[in-house]
Amino acid sequence: MNTSISSVLQLREILAALPGEDGGAVAAWAAREPQLTKPPGSLGRLEDLGRWLSAWQGQHPPRLNKVVARVFAGNHGVAALGVSAFPPEVTVQMVANFRHGGAAINQLCTTFGTELEVIELELDRPTADFTQGPAMNEAEFIQAFQAGMDAVPADADLLCIGEMGIANTTAAAAIPCALYGGEAGLWTGRGTGIDGAGLDRKTQVVAAGVARHGGQQGLDILRCLGGRELAAMAGAVVAARLKRVPVLLDGYVCTAAVAPLQAEFPGALDHCVVAHASAEPGHRRLMAELGKQPLFDLGMRLGEASGAALAVGVVRAALACHTGMATFAEAGVSGG
């Protein structure tokens, strides 16, 4: 059953009552892991990933029979202010490319056995210019958040989330700037590859948005400065927690979209792992604020869940080691 929300107040009540990790599943993982034929801790974060899967799936052994990726697409009113190297029409064109199997995310999902779905969110109706007012009113925000919640299958074992939306790195910079403070330039990067003058414009837009909407609670910041696809990603993360589905977050835009959840309810992102460190300069600063470390850093900045989809291979490797390795007793090896 999908949870239906009708207001930000109700959403805050849901956040305050999010379930925690499954202690029994963690105990079962902890009983098996030290018995495997390797020195303790020698597989590093692969061991941590096995625990994470067990804890948030609520079962041991964990499984990865159904891994899903959800890419949310939206358009932004601030695109008209010259903050991107590409026009808003590219969002629609890239959604078509996803559907025809021609994007990077298609290749990565095929490679690692991941089911892909693209959800477009009123691409013909961009959000409002957040330098002039809120990007979304409450009804628009709730509708987008609900779309994200509804996109998460209850039988998923792992969820990858990502986005497509021209100008969404501007929203991504504005959200953590409003949440954590600091000069707009510390959070603002080149996104799709804008030149120096474009970066100056983008930074000014971020600063203007934060000046207008800063000082609010996390969900209100997401509503006022975000976009429909960012709200939907936050909704997917909440639904995944309720349905016991661990989440792989993609890069800067994705992490910025869910940061307001943590601001509202510390621990709201405990079931999430950040897949990779984006080349966008604000991403490392944001991960530090959230206490998250990426699984890898390959200089990626594409979005569209590409880093999260690539990380599925690492998570599959972690599961294979935890469930497939022999114990010391089974292998007849001394030292267990």
N, C-alpha and C positions, 0 to 999 in steps of 0.2 A: 504494500500500500504506500502511495506517495503522500507525504505530508502536505497539506494545503495551508498556505499562509495568506493573510489578508491585510496585515499591517506590520510596520516596523516594530511596534510594541510586542506583537506576538512573536516576531522573529527573535527579539531579545529574550523572551521567555524560553524559547527553544534553545538558544545558545547557553543559557544559564543551567539547562538540564541535560547537556550532552553526555552520553555515556562514556565511561573511561575504558581503559584497556582490560582485557580478560585475564584475570590473575591465574586461573587454572591453565589456560593455554600457555602463558608465560612460564609457569612452573614446569610444564611438560617439555617446553623448549629447553629450559635451563637444566633439566635432568639429562637430556640427550646430548646436548652440545659438548660438554666436557669429555664424553666417552668416545668421541670421534677420533679417528687415527691421525692426529695432528697435535702439535703443541698448542696449549691454550692461547687464544687470541691471534693465532698465526694467519688466519684469513681476514683479520681486520674488520672492515665494515661489512663484508659479506656475512659475517656472523651476526652483526647488529641487524642486518636486513631480515635474516631469518626470524629473529626475535620480534621485529616490527610486524612482519606478516602474521605471525601467530597471535600477537597481542591484539591486533586490530581486526583480523578476520574472526577472532574468537574461537580458534580451533587449532589443534595440533595433531598431525602435521598440517601445515598450511598448504594451500594449493594455488595453482595458476592455470586453471582450466579455462577460465573466461576472463581475459584481459581486454579492457575496452579503452578507447580514446575518444574524447569528445572535444571537438573544436567549435568554439562559439564565435560568430562573426557579427560585428556591429559597426555602425558609422557614427562619427563624432562631429558635432557642430564646430569645434575649434579647428577642424581641417581647413575651413575657409580663411583662417588667419595665416596661412603659409607656414605651417609647422612641419610639413612633411614634404619629401621629395616626389611623392606620387599623389595623384588626385583620388578622391573618394571612390571613383568608379572602379578602381583596382580591387577594392574589397569584393564587389560583385563578381569581377572577373576571376579572382582567385578562388572564390567559392565554387565557381563553375569548374575550375581546374582541379580542385579537390574531388569534386563529384566525378570527373572523368579520369581520375587516377594519375594525374600528371605532376603532382607536387611532391616535395621531399617527404611529407608526412605519410603519403600513400606508400612510398617505398619502404619507409621504416616500419610501418605497421605490418606490411606484408612480410618483411624479413623476420620480425619477432613475434608473429602470430597474434596480432592485436586487431580487434574489431574497431573500425573507424566509423564515426557518424559526425556529420557537420550540421550544426544548428545555426541557421541565419536568423537574426533578430531585427526585423523591420529595417532592412537596409535602405529602403526608400524613404525612411524618416529618421534622419540623424538626431542624436541628442542635441540639446540646446548648447549654445556657446557658454561655457561655464565662467567666462570672464564677465558675463552680463547677468547671470542668474544660475540657479541650479541646473545641472545637466539633465536631471530627471526629476519629475514630481514623484510623490510617494507611490501613486498608482503605477506609473511607468517602471519605477524601481522594483516594486513587488512583482510585477508581471515578468520582468527579466530574471529576477532572482528565482521565481517559481519555475521558469523554463529550465534553468540550470538544475534545480532539484529534480524535476521530472525526467531529466535526461540520464539519470543514474539507474541502471538495472539493479534490482535487488539481488540477483544471482551473480553479479560481477565479483571477481576475486581481486581485481586491481584496476584502478581508474587512473588514466592519464588525462590531464586537461590542458587545453591551450586555446589560442585565439587567432583571429584575423580581423584587423580593423585599422584602416589608415588613420593616423593621428593618435593611436592608442598609447604610444610611448609618452605622449604629452600627458595624458591622464595618469599613466603609470608613474610619472615623475611627480605630479601634483599630489597624489594621495600620500606617499610617505613623507613628502615635504610638509604637508598639513598635519600628519600624525606625529612626526618626530622633530620637526623644526629644522633649522639650518637654511642657508641660502639656496635659492632655487637652482642655481648653477651646480650645486653639489649633487643634485638628483637628476639632472637633465642631460641626456646624451644625444647623439646624432641620429638615432633611430634608423630610418631607411637610408641614411647617408646624406643628410642635408649639409650644405656648406657652412662656412663660418657665420655669414649673415643670417642664414636660416636658423642656426643654433641660437644666435642672439634673440631672434624673434620668439623662438620656442621657449627660451628661458624666461623672457618677459611675460609670455602667456601663462606659464606655470606660476610665476610670482603673482600675477594679477588674480588668478583663480584662487590661490592660497590666501591672498589678502582678503578676498571676498568671503571665502567659506571656511577658513581655518578656525580652530577653537571649538569645533563641534565634536560629538561622539563619533566613533569609528564608522558605524553604518551610515550616518548622515554625511560624513566625508565621502564615502563611496558613492552615495546617491548624488551628491552635488558636483563631484569632480570626476567620477568614473564614466563608464559607458555601459550599454546594455550587455555587451559581451563580458565585461568585468563583473557586473552584478551576477550574471549567469554562472561564471566560474565560482564565485563565492557561494552561490546556491548549490552548485554541484558538490562542493567540499562539505557543506553542512549535511546534505542528503547522504553522502558517502559515510559520514560519521554515524548517522542514524541507522544506516543499513549495514554497518560493519564492513566497509570497503576501504582498505588503505589507498592512499592517493599519492601519485607522483606529480609534483608541480613542475611546470616548465620554467621559463625564464623570468625576466623582469616584470613584464605586464601581468603574467599569471600570479607571481608572488605579491605584487602590489595589490592586485584585486582581492586577495585573501587576507592581507595584513590587517584590515579593519576588523575582521573576525577576532583575531588575537587581541586587538586593542579593546574590544568589547568584553571578551571572555578569555583570560589567560588559559592556555591549554587547548584552545579551539583548533589548533593546527598540529596537535601531537600525533595525529594519524597521517600526517603529510610528510613526505621527504622531498626536498628540492633536488631535482635531477641534475642540474648543471648551473654553472656560474655564467651568466650572460656577459657578453662584451660591453653591454650598457654599463656605464660607470656607477650608476646608483644601485645596481643589483647587489653588489658586495656589501655596501653600507646597509641596505635593507635586510639582507640575510643576517648581518651582525645584530641588528635590532631585534630580529625574531629568534636569535639563537640557533640558526640553522646553518648546516654546512652542506655544500653541494656534493653530489657523488663524483662529478668530474668537471673539468674545465677545458673545453676544446675551442674556446673562442667563438662559440655559436651565438647568433643573435637573430635567428630567423623567426622565432615564434612558431605558431601553428602546431604546438605540442611536440615539435621535433626533438627537443632534448629529452622530454619525458618519454617519448616513444623509444628513443635510443637506450634509455636507462632500463627499459623492460628487459633487455638482454642481460644486464647486470643482476637484476632481481631474479631472473630465471636461473642464473648461475648460482646465486646464493641459495635458492631453494634446492637445486640439484645437489649441492654439497651437503646441506643439512640433512636431507632425506635419503640421499643415495650413498653417502660414505659409510664404510663399515665402522663399527665400534672396535675398540681395542680387543674386547673379548671375542667378537665375531672373527676378527682377522688373526687372532692368536699373537698379537703384538704386545710386548711388555710395556708397562708404563701407564696403562689406563687406570 
